[in-house]
Amino acid sequence: MQKATVVILVFCFSLCLRVPFMGQKLEGFGHQEWLAGHTLVILKIWQKEGIAKHHYALPYTFYRKADKYIPFIPGVQDKQGNGYYVSYPPLAFYVLYAITSNLSVIPNEVFLQVITLLIQLITGILLYVLLKKCGFSDKYGLVGASAYFLLPVTLRYHTQAYFCDILAQIGIVTTLITYQNYLGKKTLKNAVLIGLTLFLLTFTEWIGIFLCFTFLLHQLWLQKNLKYITYYLFWIFCVGLSIGLTLWIYSHIAGWQTLLEAILHKAKQRTVSDEVVYFSRWDWNTYWTVIRYYVVHYFPALLSITICILTIARKNMVDTKIPSLFIISFVAIFLHHFMFLNFTAENDFSILKTAIPILMLWVYLIAVSKYPKYMLNMSYLILVFSALYVTYKGAIKPKTNHIQRFASELVQLSPENEMLVLHSSSSISPQVMYYAERNVYMNLSEEKLKKHLEKYHLKKAVILYTDWQYTIQQSRILLLE
């Protein structure tokens, strides 16, 4: 009971640090606002039209006739002109839809904040459980949980954002707990639990595939035989079932061929292609960008780990499962990063999944240092001061309302069924779409715009020219004769 109180108190301290950011509108251009807007667009469409109407897939097109057949993030359109997001499995969104529909909750910014904070609390508690199961005492489990509440990366993405990567944190640590139980006792029950957690994790985020792969490699290295091959095949089956279920759901949008073409195009773009504007696997700047993400978001952990490495004492080595679990999880995430390198470099939230292995390593190195007591105290000091610094930097950031303003202007300029076309150096953000409940066609030439209006029996379009902050420089109306 006392340990639970400490965990809750540290979590409450992290909440106090985030008070200035609670209940805020989605005004910034950061990934956390983008992810929240993205999720809320999907939930708003489901809430208005129902999930079944959209094939149980993730819609990105609103209800008006003028919003149909407009390309954006999705990549797959159905016959009605609705675009769908197919880059991730759907479980993270199903969870929110189940909550909002069954409890009559309105999906908005505050709702997402509450959910993502609950996910952070649950993940911190599960990390404490994992560390305890691995042989660490309470004080080490508590520092691991505390670090998960106070790291810059978790303070940022567990404050406002919600996406597959956020919910996947629970899946990652739960899967590691089931695997640690299996390492202790290779029973059918423990093997089945691994399969179930891998299924749910893969149905949330693709990291489940990579964790399954490293589990199998680890088991084959340990056993050097196929004594438990039935268990391994079951794990593969569970991951394959999750992938198959995801593809089957998305195939109802526009058929198998269209779906596979979209997935292959997206996979190529995120792995080996030079199509991404800023990043390429063949450019060293891409790798340095990912390294920079880790330095910025994990600097308290990296600093403490470096100090602990310099003070390692072999006589303090503790008998835990952490080294193997760290290697298994870290290799899986490294493979995920390397496979989808362009995506990782373009989206810094993708490094959130590394928090669990980094904190496991941190706790282990504290325990094996020459001065574990001092390292524990130092770790808490670094965490608190870094959290205060991150909060201060965020609090002094100038507040804007340009997204709210622009969304309101879109509604005023297009009150009926006019198509919206935006010419801007900034892409249309999902935050704008969420507030305006409109889809916007980006940088469409007038010739193609006329053909689009004729093809889909529309009479009018509102053409906007803005700067990167959505300040309207010019607007005009195109009427189809």
C-alpha positions as CSV (number, residue, x, y, z in Angstrom):
1,M,0.0,0.0,0.0
2,Q,2.9,2.4,0.9
3,K,4.5,1.7,-2.5
4,A,1.3,2.4,-4.4
5,T,1.0,5.7,-2.5
6,V,4.5,6.7,-3.6
7,V,3.7,5.9,-7.2
8,I,0.5,7.9,-7.1
9,L,2.2,10.9,-5.4
10,V,4.9,11.0,-8.1
11,F,2.3,10.8,-10.7
12,C,0.3,13.6,-9.1
13,F,3.5,15.7,-9.0
14,S,3.8,15.2,-12.7
15,L,0.2,16.3,-13.1
16,C,1.0,19.5,-11.2
17,L,3.8,20.3,-13.6
18,R,1.3,19.9,-16.5
19,V,-1.5,22.1,-15.1
20,P,-0.6,25.0,-17.6
21,F,-1.2,22.6,-20.5
22,M,-4.4,21.0,-19.4
23,G,-7.6,21.7,-21.3
24,Q,-5.8,23.6,-24.0
25,K,-7.1,23.7,-27.6
26,L,-5.0,22.1,-30.3
27,E,-3.1,25.2,-31.4
28,G,0.4,24.2,-32.1
29,F,2.1,22.5,-35.0
30,G,3.8,19.9,-32.9
31,H,3.2,16.2,-33.3
32,Q,1.2,16.0,-30.1
33,E,-1.4,18.4,-31.4
34,W,-1.3,16.7,-34.8
35,L,-1.9,13.2,-33.3
36,A,-4.7,14.5,-31.1
37,G,-6.4,16.2,-34.0
38,H,-6.0,13.0,-36.2
39,T,-7.6,10.9,-33.5
40,L,-10.5,13.3,-32.9
41,V,-11.3,13.5,-36.6
42,I,-11.8,9.7,-36.7
43,L,-13.9,9.7,-33.5
44,K,-16.0,12.7,-34.6
45,I,-16.9,10.9,-37.9
46,W,-17.6,7.6,-36.2
47,Q,-19.8,9.4,-33.6
48,K,-21.8,11.2,-36.3
49,E,-22.2,8.4,-38.8
50,G,-21.4,5.2,-36.9
51,I,-18.5,2.8,-37.2
52,A,-20.3,0.2,-39.3
53,K,-21.0,2.7,-42.1
54,H,-17.2,3.1,-42.4
55,H,-16.3,-0.6,-42.7
56,Y,-14.9,-0.5,-39.1
57,A,-11.9,1.3,-40.7
58,L,-10.4,4.7,-39.8
59,P,-12.2,7.4,-41.8
60,Y,-10.7,10.7,-42.6
61,T,-13.5,12.3,-44.7
62,F,-16.4,14.4,-43.3
63,Y,-20.0,14.3,-44.2
64,R,-20.6,16.9,-46.9
65,K,-20.6,16.1,-50.6
66,A,-17.9,18.8,-51.2
67,D,-15.6,16.9,-48.8
68,K,-15.6,13.7,-50.7
69,Y,-12.9,12.5,-53.0
70,I,-10.2,14.7,-51.5
71,P,-6.9,13.0,-51.0
72,F,-4.9,13.5,-47.8
73,I,-3.1,11.2,-45.4
74,P,-5.3,8.1,-46.0
75,G,-4.4,6.6,-49.3
76,V,-7.5,4.4,-49.7
77,Q,-10.9,5.6,-50.8
78,D,-14.2,3.8,-50.9
79,K,-16.8,4.2,-53.6
80,Q,-18.5,7.1,-51.8
81,G,-15.3,9.1,-51.8
82,N,-14.4,8.6,-48.2
83,G,-10.7,8.4,-47.4
84,Y,-9.3,6.0,-44.8
85,Y,-6.1,5.8,-42.8
86,V,-4.6,2.3,-43.2
87,S,-1.0,2.8,-41.9
88,Y,-1.7,1.4,-38.4
89,P,-4.0,-1.3,-37.0
90,P,-7.3,-0.1,-35.5
91,L,-7.4,-1.3,-31.9
92,A,-6.2,2.0,-30.3
93,F,-9.1,3.8,-32.0
94,Y,-11.6,1.0,-31.2
95,V,-10.8,1.5,-27.5
96,L,-11.7,5.1,-27.6
97,Y,-14.9,4.5,-29.6
98,A,-16.0,1.9,-27.1
99,I,-15.6,4.4,-24.3
100,T,-17.3,7.3,-26.0
101,S,-20.2,5.2,-27.4
102,N,-20.9,3.2,-24.2
103,L,-20.5,6.0,-21.7
104,S,-21.9,8.8,-23.9
105,V,-18.7,10.8,-23.7
106,I,-18.0,13.6,-26.2
107,P,-14.6,13.0,-27.8
108,N,-12.7,16.2,-27.4
109,E,-9.2,17.5,-26.2
110,V,-10.0,17.0,-22.5
111,F,-11.2,13.5,-23.1
112,L,-8.0,12.6,-24.9
113,Q,-5.9,14.2,-22.1
114,V,-7.7,12.1,-19.4
115,I,-7.2,8.9,-21.5
116,T,-3.5,9.5,-22.2
117,L,-2.8,10.3,-18.6
118,L,-4.5,7.1,-17.5
119,I,-2.4,5.2,-19.9
120,Q,0.8,6.8,-18.5
121,L,-0.3,5.9,-14.9
122,I,-1.0,2.3,-15.9
123,T,2.2,2.0,-17.8
124,G,4.2,3.3,-14.9
125,I,2.6,0.8,-12.5
126,L,3.2,-2.1,-14.9
127,L,6.8,-1.0,-15.3
128,Y,7.1,-1.2,-11.5
129,V,5.6,-4.7,-11.6
130,L,8.0,-5.8,-14.3
131,L,11.0,-4.5,-12.3
132,K,9.8,-6.3,-9.2
133,K,9.3,-9.6,-11.2
134,C,12.8,-9.2,-12.5
135,G,14.2,-9.3,-9.0
136,F,14.6,-5.7,-8.0
137,S,13.6,-4.2,-4.7
138,D,10.8,-1.7,-4.2
139,K,13.2,1.3,-4.4
140,Y,14.3,0.4,-7.9
141,G,10.8,-0.3,-9.1
142,L,9.7,3.1,-7.8
143,V,12.5,5.0,-9.6
144,G,11.6,3.2,-12.8
145,A,7.9,4.2,-12.5
146,S,8.9,7.7,-11.4
147,A,11.1,8.1,-14.4
148,Y,8.2,7.1,-16.7
149,F,6.1,9.9,-15.3
150,L,8.8,12.6,-15.5
151,L,10.9,12.0,-18.7
152,P,10.6,14.8,-21.3
153,V,9.2,12.4,-23.9
154,T,6.5,11.1,-21.6
155,L,5.6,14.5,-20.2
156,R,5.1,15.7,-23.7
157,Y,3.2,12.8,-25.3
158,H,1.2,11.7,-22.3
159,T,-0.2,15.3,-21.8
160,Q,-2.3,15.9,-24.9
161,A,-1.5,13.4,-27.7
162,Y,-3.2,10.1,-28.3
163,F,-2.3,7.6,-31.0
164,C,-1.4,4.0,-31.5
165,D,2.1,4.5,-30.1
166,I,0.6,5.8,-26.8
167,L,-1.6,2.8,-26.1
168,A,1.1,0.5,-27.3
169,Q,3.1,1.5,-24.2
170,I,0.8,-0.7,-22.1
171,G,1.1,-3.5,-24.7
172,I,4.9,-3.4,-24.7
173,V,5.3,-3.6,-20.9
174,T,2.5,-6.2,-20.5
175,T,4.1,-8.4,-23.2
176,L,7.5,-8.2,-21.5
177,I,5.8,-9.2,-18.2
178,T,4.3,-12.2,-19.8
179,Y,7.6,-13.1,-21.4
180,Q,9.4,-12.7,-18.1
181,N,6.9,-15.1,-16.5
182,Y,7.5,-17.6,-19.3
183,L,11.3,-17.4,-18.7
184,G,10.7,-18.3,-15.1
185,K,8.3,-21.2,-15.9
186,K,7.7,-22.6,-19.4
187,T,4.1,-23.6,-19.0
188,L,1.3,-23.7,-21.5
189,K,-0.5,-21.0,-19.6
190,N,2.4,-18.6,-19.8
191,A,2.9,-19.4,-23.5
192,V,-0.7,-18.7,-24.2
193,L,-0.6,-15.4,-22.4
194,I,2.4,-14.3,-24.5
195,G,0.4,-15.1,-27.6
196,L,-2.6,-13.1,-26.4
197,T,-0.5,-10.1,-25.5
198,L,1.3,-10.3,-28.8
199,F,-2.0,-10.4,-30.7
200,L,-3.3,-7.3,-28.9
201,L,-0.1,-5.4,-29.2
202,T,0.2,-6.2,-32.9
203,F,-3.5,-5.1,-33.4
204,T,-2.4,-1.8,-31.8
205,E,1.0,-1.1,-33.3
206,W,3.4,-3.0,-35.6
207,I,6.0,-3.3,-32.9
208,G,4.3,-6.5,-31.9
209,I,5.7,-8.2,-35.0
210,F,9.3,-7.2,-34.1
211,L,8.9,-8.3,-30.4
212,C,7.6,-11.7,-31.5
213,F,10.7,-12.0,-33.8
214,T,13.1,-11.2,-31.0
215,F,11.3,-13.5,-28.5
216,L,11.8,-16.4,-31.0
217,L,15.4,-15.6,-31.6
218,H,16.0,-15.5,-27.8
219,Q,14.3,-18.8,-27.3
220,L,16.2,-20.5,-30.1
221,W,19.4,-19.2,-28.7
222,L,18.6,-20.4,-25.2
223,Q,17.2,-23.8,-26.1
224,K,19.2,-24.6,-29.1
225,N,16.5,-27.1,-30.0
226,L,12.8,-27.1,-31.0
227,K,11.4,-28.6,-27.8
228,Y,8.9,-25.9,-27.4
229,I,8.2,-25.3,-31.1
230,T,4.4,-25.6,-30.5
231,Y,4.6,-22.5,-28.3
232,Y,6.6,-20.6,-30.9
233,L,4.2,-21.5,-33.7
234,F,1.3,-20.3,-31.5
235,W,3.0,-16.9,-31.0
236,I,3.6,-16.6,-34.8
237,F,-0.1,-17.6,-35.3
238,C,-1.3,-14.9,-32.9
239,V,0.8,-12.2,-34.6
240,G,-0.3,-13.4,-38.1
241,L,-3.9,-13.5,-37.0
242,S,-3.7,-9.9,-35.9
243,I,-2.1,-8.8,-39.2
244,G,-4.7,-10.8,-41.1
245,L,-7.6,-9.3,-39.1
246,T,-6.3,-5.8,-39.8
247,L,-5.9,-6.4,-43.5
248,W,-9.3,-8.1,-43.7
249,I,-11.0,-5.1,-42.0
250,Y,-9.3,-2.6,-44.3
251,S,-10.0,-4.7,-47.4
252,H,-13.7,-3.8,-47.1
253,I,-12.9,-0.2,-48.0
254,A,-12.0,-0.7,-51.7
255,G,-10.9,-4.3,-52.1
256,W,-7.7,-6.3,-51.6
257,Q,-5.8,-5.0,-54.7
258,T,-6.3,-1.3,-53.8
259,L,-5.4,-1.9,-50.2
260,L,-2.2,-3.8,-51.0
261,E,-1.1,-1.2,-53.5
262,A,-1.6,1.5,-50.9
263,I,0.3,-0.4,-48.2
264,L,3.2,-1.2,-50.5
265,H,3.4,2.4,-51.6
266,K,3.4,3.6,-47.9
267,A,5.9,0.9,-46.9
268,K,8.3,1.9,-49.7
269,Q,7.9,5.6,-48.7
270,R,8.8,4.8,-45.1
271,T,11.6,2.4,-45.7
272,V,13.8,3.0,-48.8
273,S,12.2,5.7,-50.9
274,D,13.4,9.2,-51.4
275,E,9.9,10.5,-51.8
276,V,9.8,11.9,-48.2
277,V,10.6,15.6,-48.5
278,Y,13.2,15.9,-45.8
279,F,14.5,12.4,-45.1
280,S,16.1,9.5,-46.9
281,R,17.8,6.3,-45.8
282,W,20.7,7.3,-47.9
283,D,21.2,10.6,-46.1
284,W,23.2,10.8,-42.9
285,N,21.0,13.7,-41.8
286,T,18.2,11.2,-41.3
287,Y,20.2,9.2,-38.8
288,W,21.4,12.4,-37.0
289,T,17.8,13.5,-36.7
290,V,16.8,10.3,-34.9
291,I,19.8,10.7,-32.6
292,R,18.7,14.3,-31.9
293,Y,15.3,13.1,-31.0
294,Y,16.7,10.7,-28.4
295,V,19.0,13.4,-26.9
296,V,16.2,15.9,-26.5
297,H,13.6,13.5,-25.2
298,Y,15.7,11.2,-23.1
299,F,18.5,13.5,-21.8
300,P,17.9,12.9,-18.1
301,A,18.0,9.1,-18.6
302,L,21.1,9.3,-20.9
303,L,22.9,11.5,-18.5
304,S,22.2,9.2,-15.5
305,I,23.1,6.1,-17.6
306,T,26.4,7.6,-18.6
307,I,27.3,8.4,-14.9
308,C,26.2,4.9,-13.8
309,I,28.3,3.2,-16.5
310,L,31.4,5.1,-15.2
311,T,30.7,3.8,-11.7
312,I,29.9,0.1,-12.4
313,A,31.1,-2.4,-9.8
314,R,31.0,-6.0,-10.9
315,K,30.6,-7.2,-7.3
316,N,27.2,-5.5,-7.3
317,M,25.9,-7.4,-10.3
318,V,22.3,-8.5,-9.4
319,D,20.7,-11.7,-10.6
320,T,17.8,-10.3,-12.7
321,K,16.2,-10.9,-16.1
322,I,16.8,-7.2,-17.1
323,P,19.8,-7.7,-19.4
324,S,18.0,-10.2,-21.6
325,L,14.7,-8.3,-21.5
326,F,16.5,-5.1,-22.4
327,I,18.3,-6.6,-25.3
328,I,15.1,-8.3,-26.6
329,S,13.0,-5.2,-26.4
330,F,15.7,-2.8,-27.6
331,V,16.6,-4.9,-30.6
332,A,12.9,-5.2,-31.6
333,I,12.5,-1.4,-31.4
334,F,15.8,-0.8,-33.2
335,L,14.6,-3.1,-36.0
336,H,11.3,-1.2,-36.1
337,H,13.2,2.1,-36.4
338,F,15.6,0.8,-39.0
339,M,12.9,-0.8,-41.1
340,F,10.8,2.4,-41.1
341,L,13.6,4.9,-40.9
342,N,12.1,7.7,-42.9
343,F,9.0,7.5,-40.8
344,T,11.0,7.5,-37.5
345,A,13.0,10.6,-38.7
346,E,9.8,12.4,-39.7
347,N,7.8,11.6,-36.5
348,D,9.6,12.0,-33.2
349,F,6.7,10.4,-31.3
350,S,7.9,7.0,-32.7
351,I,10.8,7.0,-30.1
352,L,8.3,6.9,-27.2
353,K,8.3,3.1,-27.5
354,T,11.9,3.0,-26.5
355,A,11.1,4.4,-23.0
356,I,10.5,1.0,-21.5
357,P,13.9,-0.6,-22.4
358,I,15.8,2.6,-21.6
359,L,14.3,2.7,-18.1
360,M,15.0,-1.0,-17.5
361,L,18.6,-0.4,-18.4
362,W,18.8,2.7,-16.3
363,V,17.5,0.9,-13.2
364,Y,19.8,-2.0,-13.7
365,L,22.9,0.3,-14.0
366,I,21.9,2.1,-10.8
367,A,21.8,-1.2,-9.0
368,V,25.2,-2.4,-10.2
369,S,27.0,0.9,-9.7
370,K,29.6,1.3,-6.9
371,Y,27.3,3.8,-5.1
372,P,23.7,2.7,-5.7
373,K,22.3,4.8,-2.9
374,Y,23.9,8.0,-4.4
375,M,22.9,7.0,-7.9
376,L,19.3,6.6,-6.8
377,N,19.2,10.1,-5.2
378,M,21.0,11.6,-8.2
379,S,18.5,10.0,-10.6
380,Y,15.6,11.6,-8.7
381,L,17.3,15.0,-8.7
382,I,18.0,14.8,-12.4
383,L,14.4,13.8,-13.1
384,V,12.8,16.5,-11.1
385,F,15.1,19.3,-12.4
386,S,14.7,18.2,-16.0
387,A,10.9,18.0,-15.6
388,L,10.8,21.5,-14.1
389,Y,13.0,22.7,-17.0
390,V,10.7,21.1,-19.6
391,T,7.6,22.5,-18.0
392,Y,9.2,26.0,-17.8
393,K,10.2,25.9,-21.5
394,G,6.7,24.9,-22.4
395,A,5.0,27.5,-20.2
396,I,6.9,30.4,-21.7
397,K,6.1,29.4,-25.2
398,P,3.9,32.0,-26.9
399,K,0.3,31.0,-27.1
400,T,-1.5,31.4,-30.4
401,N,-5.0,30.9,-31.7
402,H,-4.3,30.7,-35.4
403,I,-5.8,27.2,-35.9
404,Q,-9.0,28.1,-34.1
405,R,-9.3,31.3,-36.1
406,F,-8.6,29.6,-39.4
407,A,-11.1,26.8,-38.7
408,S,-13.7,29.5,-37.9
409,E,-13.0,31.3,-41.1
410,L,-13.4,28.1,-43.1
411,V,-16.9,27.6,-41.7
412,Q,-17.8,31.3,-42.5
413,L,-16.4,31.1,-46.0
414,S,-18.1,27.8,-46.8
415,P,-21.4,27.7,-44.9
416,E,-23.1,25.3,-47.4
417,N,-21.6,22.8,-49.8
418,E,-18.7,24.7,-51.3
419,M,-15.4,22.8,-52.0
420,L,-12.4,24.2,-50.1
421,V,-9.0,24.5,-51.8
422,L,-6.0,25.8,-49.9
423,H,-2.7,27.1,-51.5
424,S,-0.2,27.3,-48.7
425,S,3.4,26.3,-47.7
426,S,1.8,24.6,-44.7
427,S,-0.2,21.3,-45.2
428,I,-3.7,21.3,-43.8
429,S,-3.5,20.0,-40.3
430,P,-6.0,17.5,-38.7
431,Q,-6.6,20.1,-36.0
432,V,-8.1,22.5,-38.5
433,M,-10.2,19.6,-40.0
434,Y,-11.5,18.7,-36.5
435,Y,-12.6,22.2,-35.5
436,A,-14.0,23.1,-39.0
437,E,-15.4,19.6,-39.7
438,R,-14.2,20.0,-43.3
439,N,-11.8,18.4,-45.7
440,V,-9.5,20.7,-47.7
441,Y,-7.9,20.0,-51.1
442,M,-4.2,21.2,-51.1
443,N,-2.6,23.1,-53.9
444,L,-5.0,22.1,-56.7
445,S,-4.6,23.9,-60.0
446,E,-7.6,25.7,-61.4
447,E,-7.8,23.5,-64.4
448,K,-7.9,20.3,-62.3
449,L,-10.3,22.0,-59.8
450,K,-12.8,22.6,-62.6
451,K,-12.6,19.0,-63.7
452,H,-13.1,17.9,-60.1
453,L,-16.2,20.1,-59.7
454,E,-17.6,18.7,-63.0
455,K,-16.9,15.1,-62.2
456,Y,-18.5,15.2,-58.8
457,H,-21.4,17.5,-59.7
458,L,-20.3,20.5,-57.5
459,K,-21.0,24.1,-58.4
460,K,-18.7,26.2,-56.3
461,A,-15.3,26.2,-54.7
462,V,-13.6,28.6,-52.3
463,I,-9.9,29.1,-53.0
464,L,-7.7,30.3,-50.2
465,Y,-4.1,31.5,-50.2
466,T,-2.4,31.6,-46.8
467,D,1.0,31.7,-45.1
468,W,2.3,28.8,-43.1
469,Q,0.3,30.0,-40.0
470,Y,-3.0,29.9,-42.0
471,T,-3.3,33.7,-42.2
472,I,-5.4,34.3,-45.3
473,Q,-3.6,36.5,-47.8
474,Q,-6.2,36.1,-50.5
475,S,-9.5,34.3,-51.1
476,R,-11.8,34.0,-54.1
477,I,-14.8,32.0,-55.3
478,L,-14.8,29.8,-58.4
479,L,-18.3,29.2,-59.8
480,L,-18.8,26.4,-62.3
481,E,-20.8,27.7,-65.3
